[in-house]
Amino acid sequence: RQKFPSSEIQITTNGTLIEEKTAERLREVKPLSLIVSVNAPESNPGRGGVFARSLSAIEMCASRGIPCGASFVALPWQDDENIACVIENAREAGAGWMRVMCPGFTDYSPAALRYDFKEFSSRLEALVNKNDWGMPAVFEPGEIDSLDAVVEGVVCGSPAHRAGLKKGDVIVSVDGARPRSRVEAFDMLFRAGDCAVKYIRGGKTFSAVICKKKREASGVVMLYDFDFIRAKKIKKAALNMNTENLLVLSSVAGYSRVKKALEQILSWEGTIVLPVRSRFFGGSIVCSGLLTVEDFLIELKGYMRRGRKPEAVLIPEEPFDFRGADLRGTHYSEIERET
């Protein structure tokens, strides 16, 4: 806090070590927000054990005006009633919003921990989206079919809530500027002070003024789609390569987002986007941060064996550390050397 007097500090914790004096101390160092993991593996979570202490942490902090969200990794053997119980308990404790996710497993996981990821994620997403939980509840990562700035929910009592925004609204402008993605809309709202917002609801356009301080959370909750700063970096790299025969490799989780960004933001309809499966870990692992050089090479060589020869290839930066090495210590230049 001494180094960054006005920056928000965000803490992710299960909250089990937070007591009254801790909550008081956290209030002193605001602006600060908590994301409390309320994972409850018991078949009937109730309010006992670790789960109870996590809920208690939310209650103590929320009652002191500290913004608290919750994250929940639901388990395949939990039925809908138990999953709903966890979400409702978090809301009653004072959580302003909830992230719901599926657990990951690899090819090396014991058979008892593996499950039908597609079936369970579809069921979980449907459960989260069909109910009005009294707070924004979002299934992540969530599928998107466009980069429209769709509001997934609004935190009760927030500036956006006071301005009348609701789940399902599509933000089309902030102070006259049109956002090109959800991420851009979210950032525009965060950076602005009092701002005029236009949004579409039920096919009609409405206007509202969100009254807030600059760099204060608006209360709008959205899925993460694509950061326009990243889009500009991709465009710059492609222009430097000076080629129209470009292949973009993406994680499975990011595939639809990258494809939409290239089509809608950069208008590159001819560029090929290829999803890369995690063969090193396998299982349900779909994020780019756990891909390896070998994963990229297998996909790229298979693509080239089909008679396609891209002049340039772009890969995500997340799998590599500051030295350019992946999780196995292999440098990304190995992709260039082998192809």
N, C-alpha and C positions, 0 to 999 in steps of 0.2 A: 504493500500500500504506500509506503514511503517513496518507492521508485516511481509508481504510477498512481498519482493522487486521485485521478478522476476515472480511470479505466475500471470497467466492471470485472470483478473476479468471479469466475464460475467454478464451482466445486462439484465434482461428482463423487458420491459416497453412498454407502449403505446406511449411514447415519447411526450405527449402533453405539458409537462412542460419544455422540452428542448429548450433553447434559444441559441443565439450565444455564450454568455459568458459561458453557461453550457457546450456546445460542446468544447469550448477552454479548460475548466477545465478537461474534460474527456480525451482530447488529452494529457494533462500533466501527467496523471497517467497510461499511457500505460505500459505494454501490457493489453489491454482491448478490449472487443467486446460487441456489442449490439444485442439483438434479439428484434425487434420492432413488437408489435402486431398491425396489420393493419386491424382489423376486421371492416367491413363496412356493417351493417345490412340493409342499404337503398337499395331499389330495383334497383336504378341507382346511384352507389356510387359517380361517378364523382370525384371531388377533394375538396369537401366542408366539413365543420365541423371538428369533431374529426379525421376523416380519413385524411383530409388535413394536420392537425398538426402532425399526425404520419408520413406522407410522408415527411414533412418539417424536422422532426428530423433526418430521414434517410439521407436526402440531406446534412444537416449541418454537420453531423458526418462523412459520407462517404467522403465528400469533404476535410475533415481534415485527411484522412488516417485511420480513425477508422473502423475496419471491422464491417459491419452491415448485419445481416440477418433479415428475416421477418417471422412472423408466422401469419396464417390466418385460422380462424374457419369459414368455409363456412356454409351458412344456407340453409335448404332444399327448401325454397321458392325463392331462387336466381337461375336464369337460368344460362346456361353455359356462355353466353355472359357477364353477370355481374361478375361472378366468374373470368373469364379471364381478365376482366377490372381491378380487384383488383391486380391480379398477375402482370400484365403488368405495372401498375402504380408503384408498389413497385420496379420492376426492373429499370424503368426509373428514379426513385428517387435515385438509387444507391445501392439497396439491392444486396448482393452477392449471396444469396441463399434464398429459401422460403420453409417453412414447411406448409402443408395444412392439416387440420383436420376436422372431423365432430363434431358437438356439442353433448354433452351427455344429456340424460334426464332419469328420474326415473319413477317408477310407481306412484309417488306422483305429478309429473308434470301435469299442466293443459293440457287438451286434445289438445288445440291449439298448444302446444309445442312438441307434440309427432309426430313421422313420421316413415316411413318405413326405418329403419336404414340400412338394408342390401341393399335395392335398391339404396338409395342415396349414400352410401359409395362406391358401385360398380361404379355408374355413375361418382362420383367425382374422384375416382382413375383413371378411364379410361381417363377423361378429363386432369388430371395432367400429365399422362404418355404419352399421344399421341402427345402432342405439344412440340415444341422446343421453350422454353421461353427466350432463351438467357442467362439463368442462371440456376443452378440446382434447380428444384422444386420437392419436395418429398411429397408423400401422406403418412401420418402416422396414425396408426402404420404400415400398409402395410403387405400383406401376403408374406411369404417366402416359397420356396420349397426345399431350401438347405442352408447350411452355407457357400457356396462359397462367396468369397469376391468380390461381384459384385459392380461396381461403378455406383451409381445412377446419378452422375453429377460431374462436376469439376468447381470450382470457377474461373471465368475469371481473368487472370493475376497472378494466384497463382503458387507456385512451380510445382505442378502437371500439371497445364495447360501448363506451359512453357516446361515441359518434354514431352508433347504430349498425355497425358492420356485423354480418352473420356468416355462419358456415355456408359455403356454396357461392358466395359473392366472388366475382372476378374483377380484380382491380385493373382498370385500363389506363389510369393516369394518376400521377402524384405531382401536384403543383404544375400541371400541364405537360409533364414529361411522361412518355409512354414506356413502361418497363418491358423489357424483352424476354424476361423469364421470371419465375417465382423468386429466385435468389436476388435478382436485381430489384424487384418490387420490395422485398423484405428489407434490403439494405437502404433503399431510398426512404422508406418509412422510418427506419432506425436513425438515419443521419439527420432527417428533417426535424425542425421544431414544429410549431403549428403549421399544418399543411392541408391543402384542399385536395380531396380525393374523389375521383369518379370511378364508379364501379357498376357492373351489370348484375342484375338480379332478376331472374325470370324473364329474360329477354328485354328488359327495360333498363335504361341508364339512369343512375341516381348520383347525387353529389352529397358530400359530407365534408366537414372540417374536423380533423383529428387534432385535438389540443394537447400538446406534449412538449417536453424540453428536447433540445437536440441531443441525440445519442441516448435517448430513453426508449425502452422497449415500447412498441406500439400496442402489443397484445395480440397481434395477428399471428396465427400459426399456419405454416405452409409446409408442404413436402419440399425436400431439397431436389431441385432439378439440375440447373447448370449455371455456374458462375461465369458472368460475362467477361471477367478479367481473364479467366482461363480460355474463353473463346478467342479473345484478342491475341493471347500467346500462341494459340494454334494457328491463327491466321498469319501472324508474323513469321512463324516457323515455316509455314507452307510457302509464303511469298519469297522467303530467303532461298528455299529449295528451287523455286521457279519451275514448277512442274504441275501439270494437270492430272498426271497419272499417280495419284497419291492414295496410299492405303493407311487407314487409321485403325490401330489395334486398341481394343477396349476390353475392360472386364465385362463379364456377363451382366453384373448388376448395373453397370453404367451404360450398356449398349444403347438402349432406347433413348437415353438422355443425350448421349453424344450424337447419335444419328439425327435427332430432332434439332439439336443445336446447329449442326452443320447445314441442315436443310433450311431452317427458319431464320437463324441469326446470321449465318454467313452465306446463305444461298448457294451452297455447294452441293447440288443435287447429284452430280456425277461422281463425287468422292465415295470410295468404298469404305464402309466401317465393318470391321470383322470382330465378333466377340471371341475372347480367349478363355477357354475353360481352364480351371485349376486342375492339372493332372498330378502335380506334386502332392497336393493335399487331398484332392478329390472330395467326395461327399457333397455337402451342401455349400461349400466355400465358393463364393461368387464375387468377392470384392477384389479390387485391383491391388490393394496393399499386400495381399498374400500370393500374388502371382510370382513366378520365377522366370529367369531368362529361358530356361528349357521350355516352359509353357509357351512363351512367345515364339520360340523357334519351331516347335511342333506345328503350331497353327500356321505360321508364315510359310514353312516348307511345304505343308499340305496345300496351301493356296497356290504356291508357285508350281507344284506338280500338276495342277489342273491347267497349266498352260498360261497362267497369268503372271506377268512380271512387272510389278510396280517400280517406278523410278525412285520413289521415296516412301519411307514408312515412319509414321509417328507412333510413339508408345507413351503410356501414362508415366508420370514421375513417381507415383506412390510406392511402387515396389522397391525403390532404390534408396539407399542411405546417402549421406553427404559425399561418399567416395564414389557413388555410382554402382555399388554392389547390391545384389539381391539378398534374400534370406540365406542363401547357400554360399554367399561370398563371391558369386560370379558377376563380373562387370558387364554392363549393358553393351559394351563395344563388341562382345562376343557375338551378338546378333548380326552386326555389320560384318564381322570377320567370316562367319559361316554362310552368309548369303551374298 
